[in-house]
Amino acid sequence: MRCELQQLAEDVRRAPNLDAFWNRIHTELEHRGASSILFGVLASEREVEVHRLTKSLIWKGTHKREFFDVFGPESFVDDDVTAELCVGSSEVVFWNDMSNWENATPAEQARARIERDLGFDVGFTVPSSHFGPRQIGGVGVSMPNIQIREFDKFWRQEGRALVSICGMLDAGMRGQHLDQLIRLSPREKECLIWLSVGLRQDQIAARLNIGRKSVEKYIAGARHKLKAATSDHAVAKALIFGLIEP
């Protein structure tokens, strides 16, 4: 198994782009019993205190379309206990552990019932903080083909490898591939850089020799891609994620 993981690590290190990296990890997880995955990254825990979780999350996933249709594109991880635990804890969260919902709100309990109906009753979530301090986000892995009564045995055999693979995914996505995931354009980055050093929008327009309306459009585009509420918020997230340097 160690040799297999070493080869996987080498493969993903050499991946030329986000899609190649993602597909290699996804294929390996499928080979080990997963059906779909969801990766998410956040700038800070305080961001979630102010905004709902989905509205703050930069993400990529392969859960079936019905999942996103049922919960909505703007709220698909809201009221999700396992996702909330992922923000505040570094321990692996098991979806079939009923103790997760002991203090759940009615909305969280209702969501859990819907998830089970959709086939998301078996799986696990590994918080990003499991791999390093001050990292917010995580990887959720759905494993509907594993029977609940067999999961404990399965995890004893495969758990360490699965967590290691999730670590490779988390490191690669928040490292060399985050820029491709968010896809800020060169102009959007330029505008954020000048905002970060204190220029106003009219001053940025003059420096870049473009119209103020264009600057407004680039900043709005950056805010949308970064899930930012304001221009300052967009600058802060871009700096935290290492997408720009002032």
Backbone bond lengths (Angstrom), bond angles and torsions (degrees), N, CA, C in turn:
res aa  C-N    CA-C-N  psi(-1)  N-CA   C-N-CA  omega(-1)  CA-C   N-CA-C  phi
1 M - - - 1.458 - - 1.523 111.35 -
2 R 1.340 116.98 -38.07 1.458 120.11 179.67 1.520 110.73 -60.55
3 C 1.331 116.72 -40.03 1.471 120.37 179.54 1.523 110.76 -64.92
4 E 1.350 116.29 -38.98 1.454 120.19 178.95 1.523 110.81 -63.47
5 L 1.317 116.66 -43.09 1.461 120.17 -179.86 1.526 111.41 -69.06
6 Q 1.302 117.03 -35.71 1.467 120.27 176.84 1.523 110.31 -64.05
7 Q 1.333 116.04 -40.36 1.462 119.44 178.49 1.518 110.65 -66.99
8 L 1.343 116.68 -39.94 1.459 120.20 177.40 1.525 110.61 -62.15
9 A 1.321 117.06 -44.07 1.462 121.15 178.99 1.522 110.99 -59.19
10 E 1.320 116.49 -40.66 1.462 120.45 178.96 1.524 110.49 -68.06
11 D 1.327 116.70 -41.05 1.468 120.77 179.87 1.524 111.19 -61.50
12 V 1.331 116.70 -46.51 1.458 118.71 -176.56 1.527 111.21 -73.08
13 R 1.321 116.91 -29.04 1.461 119.22 176.35 1.517 110.69 -64.32
14 R 1.328 116.44 -34.90 1.458 121.45 -178.87 1.523 113.47 -88.02
15 A 1.324 118.56 -4.31 1.467 120.91 -177.46 1.528 110.13 -56.40
16 P 1.333 117.66 127.61 1.465 120.12 -174.16 1.520 114.94 -74.81
17 N 1.338 117.33 -18.40 1.461 119.66 -177.06 1.526 109.94 -157.93
18 L 1.320 115.46 176.41 1.457 121.51 -177.08 1.523 111.97 -59.63
19 D 1.324 117.59 -45.84 1.456 119.90 -176.39 1.527 111.68 -63.07
20 A 1.313 117.20 -42.84 1.462 120.22 179.38 1.524 110.67 -64.59
21 F 1.317 116.79 -41.90 1.463 121.76 178.11 1.523 110.41 -61.94
22 W 1.315 116.56 -51.44 1.462 121.80 -177.90 1.529 111.13 -59.94
23 N 1.322 117.02 -47.43 1.462 120.92 -176.85 1.521 111.92 -63.49
24 R 1.334 117.28 -36.06 1.464 119.75 180.00 1.529 110.28 -67.42
25 I 1.330 116.81 -43.78 1.466 120.77 177.90 1.527 110.08 -64.85
26 H 1.316 116.54 -45.73 1.469 120.95 -177.06 1.520 110.43 -61.44
27 T 1.320 116.90 -42.84 1.461 120.51 179.41 1.525 111.14 -61.50
28 E 1.333 116.66 -40.65 1.461 120.36 179.76 1.528 110.98 -65.58
29 L 1.329 117.25 -41.59 1.450 119.91 178.34 1.529 111.35 -67.04
30 E 1.321 117.12 -38.58 1.463 120.23 175.38 1.524 110.88 -60.61
31 H 1.318 115.88 -42.04 1.462 121.25 178.96 1.522 111.06 -58.95
32 R 1.335 116.85 -26.74 1.464 121.15 -177.97 1.532 112.40 -102.43
33 G 1.330 117.13 15.21 1.459 120.78 170.65 1.505 117.00 110.16
34 A 1.338 118.75 -3.20 1.467 120.85 -179.28 1.522 110.87 -80.12
35 S 1.321 116.01 151.76 1.468 119.92 174.95 1.513 111.80 -108.05
36 S 1.340 117.86 -31.20 1.464 120.77 -179.84 1.517 109.00 -159.69
37 I 1.334 115.26 162.32 1.457 120.73 -178.96 1.524 110.20 -139.13
38 L 1.326 115.03 157.39 1.463 121.38 175.07 1.520 107.82 -138.50
39 F 1.324 115.68 120.69 1.462 121.94 176.05 1.516 109.12 -106.98
40 G 1.328 116.27 138.37 1.455 120.21 175.94 1.517 111.07 -142.25
41 V 1.327 116.35 148.47 1.465 121.59 177.79 1.526 108.54 -134.47
42 L 1.328 115.19 140.46 1.462 122.63 179.52 1.519 109.66 -122.39
43 A 1.325 116.19 155.27 1.458 120.07 178.87 1.526 111.65 -78.93
44 S 1.346 117.20 -35.41 1.458 120.28 -178.23 1.514 109.89 -165.57
45 E 1.342 116.31 160.41 1.455 120.61 174.85 1.523 111.03 -67.08
46 R 1.323 117.32 -35.42 1.469 120.25 -178.26 1.521 111.63 -64.04
47 E 1.319 115.98 -29.03 1.461 119.39 177.65 1.528 110.27 -59.01
48 V 1.340 116.15 -38.75 1.461 120.93 -178.92 1.525 110.63 -72.62
49 E 1.332 117.80 -28.04 1.463 120.83 176.94 1.525 111.20 -65.96
50 V 1.322 116.43 -31.27 1.462 121.29 -176.24 1.525 111.70 -91.70
51 H 1.333 116.53 -39.26 1.464 122.25 -177.01 1.522 109.13 -117.97
52 R 1.325 117.15 159.47 1.462 119.46 174.55 1.526 109.58 -66.70
53 L 1.330 115.40 157.37 1.460 120.69 -172.53 1.528 112.29 -60.18
54 T 1.319 117.08 -47.47 1.467 119.85 -177.16 1.520 111.20 -61.44
55 K 1.326 117.01 -38.09 1.463 120.76 -177.07 1.521 112.84 -70.85
56 S 1.341 117.01 -14.75 1.455 120.82 178.80 1.522 112.76 -100.13
57 L 1.320 117.06 -15.46 1.461 122.34 -167.04 1.522 112.86 -84.84
58 I 1.331 116.03 129.79 1.466 122.13 166.37 1.528 105.31 -94.81
59 W 1.325 118.32 124.72 1.458 118.33 -168.13 1.532 113.36 -146.27
60 K 1.323 113.05 164.73 1.460 122.09 170.67 1.524 106.40 -148.41
61 G 1.329 117.32 138.03 1.454 118.67 -177.06 1.505 113.80 -157.14
62 T 1.335 114.08 166.09 1.462 120.80 179.83 1.523 111.92 -128.75
63 H 1.351 117.75 16.83 1.459 118.99 174.43 1.525 108.80 -58.64
64 K 1.318 116.54 151.25 1.458 120.04 -176.20 1.528 111.20 -60.82
65 R 1.317 114.64 152.03 1.470 120.31 -173.52 1.527 111.70 -57.96
66 E 1.325 116.50 -33.37 1.455 120.36 -179.32 1.527 111.43 -57.73
67 F 1.326 117.12 -34.22 1.459 121.89 178.41 1.526 110.37 -59.04
68 F 1.332 116.60 -49.22 1.463 121.02 -178.45 1.528 111.27 -72.31
69 D 1.344 117.20 -32.95 1.463 120.36 177.84 1.526 110.97 -65.25
70 V 1.329 116.82 -42.26 1.462 121.23 -176.75 1.527 111.33 -69.10
71 F 1.339 116.81 -46.26 1.464 120.23 -174.31 1.522 113.38 -91.59
72 G 1.336 117.50 -14.53 1.451 120.76 176.21 1.512 113.52 89.68
73 P 1.334 118.46 140.34 1.461 121.80 -177.23 1.511 114.46 -65.20
74 E 1.333 117.89 -20.27 1.462 121.41 -178.88 1.527 112.87 -102.05
75 S 1.362 117.12 4.84 1.474 118.76 -175.92 1.525 112.87 -150.61
76 F 1.334 118.41 20.96 1.462 119.90 -169.43 1.522 115.11 -71.28
77 V 1.339 119.32 -13.85 1.465 119.96 171.82 1.534 112.51 -117.12
78 D 1.323 118.00 8.36 1.450 120.63 175.27 1.531 109.27 -73.84
79 D 1.313 116.84 144.10 1.469 123.34 -177.97 1.523 112.12 61.76
80 D 1.336 116.73 21.46 1.463 122.12 176.94 1.533 108.07 -97.51
81 V 1.331 116.19 106.79 1.460 120.52 -175.68 1.518 111.71 -58.69
82 T 1.342 117.43 -41.68 1.462 119.43 -177.43 1.523 111.24 -66.18
83 A 1.328 117.13 -34.51 1.462 120.30 176.70 1.522 110.66 -70.36
84 E 1.328 117.26 -40.25 1.461 120.99 179.27 1.526 110.89 -65.55
85 L 1.336 117.08 -39.78 1.462 120.62 176.62 1.525 110.48 -62.71
86 C 1.326 115.30 -32.70 1.462 120.95 -179.04 1.531 110.77 -64.83
87 V 1.331 117.24 -32.07 1.460 120.79 -179.59 1.525 111.17 -72.99
88 G 1.329 116.89 -39.23 1.449 119.78 -172.84 1.511 116.59 -102.30
89 S 1.329 117.83 3.64 1.462 120.35 -176.35 1.527 109.89 -138.71
90 S 1.333 115.49 159.20 1.466 120.31 176.07 1.523 111.79 -107.50
91 E 1.336 117.36 3.84 1.461 121.21 -177.53 1.522 111.14 -89.50
92 V 1.328 116.43 146.42 1.460 121.13 175.60 1.526 109.21 -62.57
93 V 1.338 116.63 134.67 1.462 122.85 -179.48 1.526 108.74 -106.04
94 F 1.329 116.30 125.94 1.467 121.21 179.09 1.523 109.44 -100.85
95 W 1.327 116.04 125.76 1.453 120.60 -172.80 1.526 112.87 -65.78
96 N 1.325 117.96 -27.91 1.458 121.11 -177.83 1.532 112.83 -88.40
97 D 1.330 117.35 6.96 1.460 122.03 177.88 1.528 108.19 -86.55
98 M 1.328 116.80 103.71 1.459 121.37 -174.93 1.526 112.84 -65.96
99 S 1.338 118.08 -18.06 1.464 119.70 178.96 1.528 111.76 -65.59
100 N 1.331 117.25 -18.32 1.472 120.53 177.81 1.527 111.54 -59.35
101 W 1.343 116.47 -27.99 1.463 120.32 -172.58 1.528 112.88 -105.45
102 E 1.335 117.77 15.26 1.467 120.35 -178.19 1.524 112.18 -60.79
103 N 1.325 117.05 -36.46 1.465 121.27 -179.56 1.526 111.86 -112.52
104 A 1.313 116.23 23.37 1.465 120.74 -176.16 1.524 111.51 -71.94
105 T 1.329 115.24 148.45 1.456 121.17 175.16 1.530 109.26 -75.62
106 P 1.336 118.33 164.06 1.469 119.96 175.42 1.528 112.94 -54.64
107 A 1.344 117.00 -38.87 1.467 120.03 179.27 1.523 111.06 -65.04
108 E 1.332 117.20 -39.96 1.460 121.52 179.24 1.523 111.01 -68.42
109 Q 1.324 117.13 -39.15 1.459 120.67 177.66 1.527 111.21 -65.91
110 A 1.337 116.31 -41.01 1.467 120.33 178.90 1.523 110.48 -63.88
111 R 1.313 116.10 -40.99 1.459 119.44 178.44 1.525 110.59 -62.62
112 A 1.330 117.31 -42.89 1.460 121.10 -179.22 1.521 111.12 -59.63
113 R 1.328 117.02 -39.27 1.476 119.99 178.41 1.517 110.77 -64.45
114 I 1.328 116.59 -40.67 1.468 120.12 178.94 1.525 110.48 -65.42
115 E 1.329 116.85 -42.16 1.461 120.45 178.88 1.526 111.21 -59.72
116 R 1.337 116.37 -41.48 1.465 119.11 178.21 1.516 111.06 -63.69
117 D 1.331 116.84 -39.23 1.468 120.54 177.53 1.528 111.22 -63.48
118 L 1.342 116.13 -31.18 1.465 120.55 179.82 1.532 112.65 -83.66
119 G 1.319 117.44 -3.94 1.463 120.68 178.68 1.514 114.29 93.63
120 F 1.336 116.83 19.74 1.464 120.63 179.79 1.530 111.52 -106.26
121 D 1.333 115.88 40.40 1.456 118.78 -179.04 1.519 112.97 -91.37
122 V 1.332 117.98 -15.69 1.466 121.19 178.61 1.523 108.73 -123.37
123 G 1.314 115.77 126.22 1.463 121.83 179.25 1.513 109.35 167.19
124 F 1.303 116.01 -170.35 1.466 120.19 -179.63 1.518 109.75 -154.30
125 T 1.324 115.13 158.65 1.455 122.17 176.84 1.524 108.62 -127.92
126 V 1.323 116.04 130.27 1.464 120.89 177.70 1.526 108.22 -109.30
127 P 1.335 118.32 113.88 1.465 120.35 178.04 1.532 111.54 -64.72
128 S 1.307 116.29 146.29 1.464 120.06 175.83 1.518 111.30 -59.71
129 S 1.344 116.66 -32.00 1.461 120.00 179.84 1.521 112.23 -67.15
130 H 1.317 117.91 -13.42 1.465 121.39 173.81 1.524 110.81 -63.91
131 F 1.344 115.44 -26.87 1.466 120.88 -176.09 1.526 113.08 -101.23
132 G 1.312 117.62 -13.60 1.457 119.77 179.73 1.507 110.91 -179.79
133 P 1.321 118.43 145.95 1.469 121.70 -179.30 1.525 112.02 -66.51
134 R 1.330 114.53 154.11 1.472 122.48 176.10 1.518 112.96 63.37
135 Q 1.325 117.52 19.03 1.461 121.39 172.76 1.526 107.68 -105.21
136 I 1.335 116.66 125.11 1.455 121.36 -175.45 1.529 108.97 -114.96
137 G 1.314 116.58 128.63 1.456 121.88 -179.15 1.510 109.63 140.98
138 G 1.314 117.07 -157.22 1.448 118.80 177.59 1.509 113.49 166.83
139 V 1.332 114.38 -177.94 1.458 122.94 -179.29 1.521 108.75 -126.66
140 G 1.323 117.26 122.29 1.458 122.33 175.26 1.517 109.72 -104.83
141 V 1.331 116.76 133.71 1.466 122.17 -175.61 1.525 109.19 -126.55
142 S 1.326 117.02 119.15 1.455 122.53 178.58 1.527 110.02 -89.36
143 M 1.347 116.49 133.66 1.468 121.30 -177.10 1.533 109.68 -134.91
144 P 1.324 118.19 63.40 1.478 121.17 -174.83 1.526 114.18 -67.98
145 N 1.331 117.71 -16.31 1.460 119.97 -178.72 1.529 112.93 -83.36
146 I 1.333 116.82 -4.97 1.455 121.19 176.31 1.523 108.71 -97.20
147 Q 1.320 117.59 123.27 1.455 121.26 178.63 1.528 110.35 -67.93
148 I 1.341 116.29 142.77 1.460 120.17 -179.06 1.518 111.22 -56.20
149 R 1.328 117.01 -41.81 1.467 119.72 -177.84 1.518 112.78 -68.14
150 E 1.341 116.49 -15.91 1.459 120.84 -179.64 1.532 112.83 -103.02
151 F 1.331 115.93 -4.45 1.460 118.60 -170.42 1.524 112.66 -66.06
152 D 1.338 117.16 -42.00 1.469 119.39 -178.06 1.523 110.74 -58.55
153 K 1.318 117.44 -45.39 1.461 121.47 178.32 1.528 110.40 -63.65
154 F 1.328 115.81 -44.12 1.464 120.84 178.51 1.525 110.60 -58.79
155 W 1.344 116.37 -43.42 1.464 119.36 -177.10 1.520 111.81 -67.06
156 R 1.325 117.27 -37.04 1.462 119.96 177.16 1.525 111.36 -60.38
157 Q 1.319 116.04 -32.53 1.463 120.85 -178.44 1.530 112.55 -85.02
158 E 1.319 116.48 -39.00 1.468 120.69 -170.17 1.526 114.46 -115.09
159 G 1.326 117.64 -11.13 1.450 120.57 -170.63 1.515 114.37 -58.38
160 R 1.327 117.35 -45.54 1.463 119.86 -177.71 1.525 111.12 -61.67
161 A 1.327 116.38 -42.15 1.462 119.97 179.52 1.527 111.10 -67.00
162 L 1.330 117.05 -41.12 1.460 120.35 -179.64 1.524 111.40 -63.91
163 V 1.320 117.29 -41.14 1.465 120.11 177.64 1.525 110.53 -65.41
164 S 1.325 117.24 -38.93 1.468 120.50 177.81 1.523 111.24 -62.19
165 I 1.328 116.44 -41.17 1.463 120.55 179.58 1.527 110.24 -66.53
166 C 1.336 116.57 -40.90 1.460 119.85 176.07 1.530 110.93 -62.36
167 G 1.327 116.49 -34.48 1.461 120.19 176.13 1.516 111.97 -63.73
168 M 1.333 116.47 -40.22 1.469 119.99 176.54 1.524 110.59 -63.72
169 L 1.337 115.68 -41.43 1.461 119.48 178.98 1.524 110.82 -63.24
170 D 1.317 116.51 -48.12 1.461 121.02 -178.40 1.525 111.40 -61.09
171 A 1.333 116.28 -46.16 1.470 120.23 -178.05 1.523 111.11 -64.22
172 G 1.325 116.51 -42.63 1.456 119.97 -178.45 1.515 112.83 -69.58
173 M 1.332 116.44 -40.20 1.460 119.58 -178.33 1.523 111.46 -69.48
174 R 1.336 117.65 -42.28 1.468 118.86 -179.11 1.520 111.25 -84.46
175 G 1.332 117.01 -7.35 1.457 121.63 178.58 1.511 111.96 -101.03
176 Q 1.339 116.37 -102.37 1.461 119.07 -171.08 1.526 114.70 -73.10
177 H 1.339 118.97 -14.67 1.466 119.22 -174.63 1.528 114.37 -111.55
178 L 1.322 118.52 1.26 1.462 119.65 -178.94 1.521 111.62 -65.92
179 D 1.313 116.63 -36.11 1.462 120.86 178.26 1.527 110.46 -59.45
180 Q 1.344 116.46 -42.59 1.462 120.11 179.11 1.522 111.97 -70.87
181 L 1.334 116.92 -30.79 1.466 120.05 178.82 1.525 110.71 -67.84
182 I 1.328 117.30 -42.82 1.464 121.09 -176.89 1.526 111.51 -83.75
183 R 1.317 116.49 -35.80 1.477 122.69 172.92 1.529 113.65 61.67
184 L 1.313 117.00 47.61 1.465 118.80 169.77 1.519 109.41 -67.90
185 S 1.338 116.26 138.04 1.452 119.86 177.16 1.532 109.44 -78.58
186 P 1.338 118.19 162.18 1.470 120.00 176.93 1.527 112.81 -55.18
187 R 1.330 117.21 -40.94 1.464 120.42 179.89 1.530 110.82 -67.34
188 E 1.330 117.66 -39.83 1.460 120.14 178.07 1.528 110.53 -62.09
189 K 1.323 116.64 -41.08 1.463 119.98 177.37 1.524 111.20 -64.74
190 E 1.339 116.67 -42.14 1.464 119.74 179.51 1.521 111.30 -58.90
191 C 1.326 115.65 -44.56 1.460 119.21 -178.96 1.529 111.06 -64.72
192 L 1.310 117.51 -40.35 1.462 120.27 178.66 1.530 111.25 -66.33
193 I 1.321 116.48 -38.39 1.465 120.10 178.28 1.520 110.66 -61.09
194 W 1.330 116.88 -45.68 1.468 119.25 -179.21 1.527 111.30 -70.04
195 L 1.328 117.34 -33.59 1.457 119.12 173.17 1.528 110.80 -62.28
196 S 1.325 115.96 -38.06 1.468 120.32 -176.28 1.518 112.74 -66.43
197 V 1.337 117.61 -21.54 1.466 119.81 178.83 1.525 112.14 -104.06
198 G 1.351 115.58 10.79 1.463 118.87 168.82 1.503 117.42 101.30
199 L 1.333 119.09 5.80 1.462 119.16 179.08 1.531 110.91 -77.70
200 R 1.344 116.13 146.02 1.456 121.70 172.64 1.524 109.34 -81.93
201 Q 1.312 115.54 168.79 1.462 119.19 -176.47 1.527 112.20 -63.46
202 D 1.343 117.91 -37.94 1.456 119.52 178.77 1.529 111.01 -67.61
203 Q 1.328 116.99 -34.27 1.465 120.51 177.35 1.537 110.81 -69.37
204 I 1.322 116.40 -37.17 1.478 120.14 177.00 1.519 109.63 -64.89
205 A 1.325 116.42 -42.18 1.465 120.60 179.41 1.527 110.61 -59.51
206 A 1.336 116.77 -43.56 1.463 120.37 179.84 1.522 111.18 -66.58
207 R 1.319 117.06 -40.82 1.465 120.41 -178.53 1.525 111.61 -66.43
208 L 1.351 116.20 -38.02 1.467 120.30 -178.14 1.527 112.18 -90.43
209 N 1.348 116.06 -3.98 1.468 121.56 179.72 1.523 111.39 59.31
210 I 1.327 115.20 44.65 1.464 121.84 175.79 1.518 107.86 -133.21
211 G 1.326 117.04 167.64 1.450 120.69 -179.45 1.521 112.74 -74.31
212 R 1.340 114.87 155.79 1.468 118.56 179.14 1.522 111.12 -61.84
213 K 1.314 117.35 -35.63 1.469 120.29 178.39 1.523 111.06 -60.33
214 S 1.312 116.05 -36.43 1.468 119.71 177.95 1.522 110.50 -66.27
215 V 1.325 115.86 -42.14 1.468 119.58 178.01 1.528 109.74 -60.81
216 E 1.331 116.70 -44.63 1.462 120.35 178.40 1.525 110.85 -59.11
217 K 1.334 116.90 -40.19 1.466 120.91 -179.64 1.523 110.76 -65.64
218 Y 1.338 116.99 -42.87 1.462 119.75 -179.53 1.533 111.53 -65.80
219 I 1.323 116.17 -40.26 1.469 119.45 179.52 1.527 110.12 -67.72
220 A 1.325 117.22 -39.79 1.466 120.43 178.12 1.526 110.21 -63.49
221 G 1.338 116.35 -40.01 1.465 120.07 177.96 1.517 111.80 -63.09
222 A 1.325 115.69 -41.68 1.463 120.29 178.75 1.523 110.85 -65.50
223 R 1.314 117.70 -41.70 1.461 120.77 178.25 1.523 110.90 -60.02
224 H 1.311 116.51 -43.18 1.464 121.09 -179.44 1.532 111.00 -62.97
225 K 1.318 116.96 -47.04 1.458 120.99 -177.35 1.531 112.19 -67.33
226 L 1.326 116.39 -32.05 1.457 121.30 -178.03 1.531 112.82 -91.03
227 K 1.332 117.54 0.59 1.472 121.82 -176.72 1.531 110.00 55.78
228 A 1.327 115.84 47.60 1.459 121.80 -175.62 1.521 110.78 -106.49
229 A 1.332 116.49 140.99 1.461 121.61 -178.25 1.518 112.51 -79.99
230 T 1.336 117.34 -30.13 1.461 122.20 -177.96 1.524 109.01 -138.84
231 S 1.332 115.14 172.84 1.462 119.67 176.33 1.520 111.09 -63.98
232 D 1.331 116.39 -42.36 1.466 120.06 178.17 1.528 111.04 -61.37
233 H 1.318 115.45 -40.27 1.464 120.55 177.85 1.533 110.23 -61.67
234 A 1.328 116.85 -41.29 1.462 120.99 179.10 1.527 110.75 -63.34
235 V 1.313 116.98 -42.70 1.466 121.08 178.08 1.521 109.99 -61.09
236 A 1.349 115.90 -46.25 1.469 120.06 -178.47 1.529 110.94 -60.62
237 K 1.334 117.08 -44.92 1.463 119.99 -178.36 1.524 110.88 -67.00
238 A 1.319 117.10 -40.24 1.463 120.06 178.83 1.531 111.19 -62.16
239 L 1.332 116.90 -38.37 1.465 120.95 177.21 1.519 111.40 -69.09
240 I 1.332 116.93 -44.44 1.472 120.18 179.83 1.520 110.81 -61.51
241 F 1.315 116.91 -40.61 1.465 121.51 -178.40 1.526 112.87 -80.40
242 G 1.332 116.96 -4.50 1.458 119.99 178.38 1.510 114.47 73.68
243 L 1.331 116.23 24.04 1.471 120.64 -178.65 1.520 112.62 -83.66
244 I 1.334 116.57 -22.58 1.464 121.05 177.49 1.532 108.66 -136.52
245 E 1.315 115.11 159.27 1.474 122.28 172.46 1.515 107.90 -130.37
246 P 1.346 118.38 125.53 1.478 120.04 -177.87 1.511 111.14 -69.58
